[in-house]
């Protein structure tokens, strides 16, 4: 990484917080970025919340945030639909409030009657009826868009199945692969970079998950920082990096070190 003033695309869960608990140093880091006028965007695969909800969650933990600071996989899905399908396209949604809101806001007609697209994200009310409907719609010709491929998600009560696990059942029954919006896809990264009006070589992706965050950064042509604050730890980072097939531009043991690097207080 050649300079300290690059824009930052920052992961959330596992990077800035665990569930409802702020990771040590997250608040100070974001405050410093703001004071130094270093551009950044929170980029999350979570499609269940609106940007307003995500920002409110961050503020509750003492991390400065507004909805303009947040880019979700639901927003990426909505932007993709807007660019590739006609106004008023009929879509079935297997997901939660954040995804439905993002799609409605761009004029998508939410329906369960012969949809032209099935858009799927995390859905904690997913059941056999929804699985059956999705399979039928897709086999009948509906396009299939997936917000993110995460198989597992951390929660306050332990690990829970993610959107990718639900998608695995749909893919097994339809023999159709979805168009993936979220990390490690470069679709969400390209949209986030455009939001910041930033070229890939002038951005750094920061996250705790080599399989999603670092692979997405690499696919988009950005530098990457792996923080050992969540999924990746000192003990397992080499194994995770080997599984992901990536090497970060830098590894930071905590957010204090990440803050020193991104502000230029520590050589890169």
N, C-alpha and C positions, 0 to 999 in steps of 0.2 A: 504494500500500500504506500503510495508515494506522497500523499499529503493528508493533513489532519482535518481538513474542512470538507470532506466528502459528505454527501447526504446519507442518511441512515434509514434503512428499512428494518424495523425492529419487531421481532416476534413478541408475543405477550405471555401466554401461559407457559410456565417453565423458564421464562426469561425475565419477566418483570414481576410475576406473581405465581403463587401456587393456590389455585382456587380463590379463597377470600383473603389470602395472606400475602402481603407484599414481601418480595425478596429484598434482602438487606442492600441498601444503596440505590434502589430503583428510583426513589423520589429525588434524591440528590443528583443523580445522573441526568434525569430529564430536565430538572431545573437548570442545570449547567448548560445543557444543549440550548435551552431557550435563551439563557443570558448571553451565550456566545453567538446566537442567531445561526446555529447550524441546522439546516433543514432536516426534518425527519418525518416519518410516517409509521404508525403502528399497523403492521400487516398481519392479519390473523386468519387462520383457516376456519375459525368458529363462525358458522352461518346462523346460529340460533338467535343472536342478539343484533339489534340495530346499532349503528355507530353511536347513537345517543346513549344507548344502554351500556355499551362498552366504555364510553368516556365516563359515564356516571360511576361505573364499577371502579375505574382507575382512580377517580377523584375521591371516592369513599376510602381508598387505601392511602390517600395522600400523594398520589402521583398526578401531576398536572396533565390535563387532557381536555380537549373539546372534540365534538363529533367530526370536525374537519381533520383531526389528527389520525382518524381511524379509517382503515380500508379492510373490509371483510371479504371472505369468499362469496358471500351472498351478493355484495355489490359487484364483484367480478362477474358472477353469473348473470346478473341483471344487465351489466354493460355488454357482455357477450351476446345476450339475446337481442338487445337493442341494435347491435351492429350487424347481426346475421339473420334476423327474422323481421317480418313486416310488423308495423304498428298494430297492436291489438291481437297479436298471436295468442292462440289458445294453449295454455299450459296447465298441466297437473303438477301440484307441488307435494312432494313428500318431504316435509321439513317443518320448521317452526316459525315463529313470528318474524324473526329477522329476515328470513328468506322470502316469506310471503310479502312483507312490506317492501323489500327492495324491488321485487318484480311488479307489484301493483304501482309503485311510484313511477315506473317507466311505461305504464299503460298496458301491461300484460293482462289478458283476461284469464283469471284463475277458474278452472273448470274441471269437472270429472267426467265430462261428456265429450268423447272423441278428441282428446287433446292432441295438439301437433307436437308438443314437447313434454317430456317428463323431466322436471328439475328436482333433484334429490339432494338433501343434506342430512344433517343429524336430525333424528326424529324420535324423541323419547316415548312417543305413543305408537311406534311402529308395531304392526301386528300382521297376522296371516292375511287378513283382508286387504291391507295396504300392499303387501307383497304380491298378492294375486292380481290386484288392479294394475300395479306397475308392470308386471310381467305381461299382462294382456295388452296394455297400451303399447308397450315397446315392440312386442311381437307383431302388432297390427300396423307398425310403421312409425310410431312416434319417435322423434329424436330423444336421446338420453344424455342429460347434462348432470354431472356430479360436482357438488361444490368443493369437496376435498376428499382425499383418499385415506385419511387417518383411520387406522384399524382400531386404535385404542385411545382413550382420553383420560387424563388425570382428573380426579374429582376429590371433594372433601371426604368422601366415603370409600375411596380407592379407585382402581382402574375400572372404566366402563367402556362398552363397545362404542366405536365411532362411526361416522358416516360411511367409511370404507367397508366396515363389517356388514352394514346393511346392504351396501352396493354389491358385495360379494355374492349374496344370495340372489339378488336380481340378475347379476351377470351370469351366474350358474344356470338360471332358468331360461334366460333369453339368448345366451351365447352372443351377447352384444357388449362391447366395451363402451363406457361413457366417454364423453368429452370432459376432461377434468379441468376445473378452474383453479383450485387452490394449490398451494405448495405441495409437491415439488414442481408443478407445472409452471412454465414461464408466463402463462397467460396472466395470472394475478400479479406477477412481478412487473410485466410490461405495463399493465394498467397503473400500478403504483408508481412506477418511474414517470409515467406520463403525468400523473397527478402532481408530482414534484417538479415537473418540467426538467428532468434530469436524465443525462445519458448514462448507460450502465457503467461505463468506466469511471464515472464520478460518484458512484454509490457503493455503500457497504451494507451487506445483509448481516444482521446480528441475530443469533438464535441458539437454542440449546439442543436442537434435533438435527443431526447430520442428514437423516433420510428425507426430511422435508425442507428445513430452512437452508441448509448448505447446498443441497442439490438444486433448490430453486435459485439460489444466488448464482451458482455456477452456470445453470441453464440460461440465466438472463445476462451473463457476462459481467457480473459484479464481483468485487472483493467480498470476502466473508470473514466473520469473526464467530468462533464457537465459544460460547460461555458455558462454564461448568456449573450451572445453576439449576438445572432441571434434569432432563433425560440423560444428558451426557455428564459424566463425572470423571475424576482423575482415574478411577479404577476401570471404567468401561469405555473411555473415549476412543482408544485405539481400535477396539472391536467394532464400535458403532461406525467409525470412519471407514473401516475396511468393508463393512456391510454396505455402506452407502456409496462406496467407490469415489469418495471426494477427500480433498485435503483443504482445510481452511487456510486463509491468508494468515490468521493468527488465532491462538487459543488464549482465552483469558479465564483465570481461575474464579473470578467473581466480577460483580458489576463495578466495583471500585477500580479494578484494573481496566475494564472496558471503558469506563469514563475517562480515565487518564489517557488511554490510547486515542479515543475519538475526539478528545479536546486538544490533543497535541502536547499534553503534559508528560507523556511517555513516548519514547521513540517507537516506531512501528517496524 
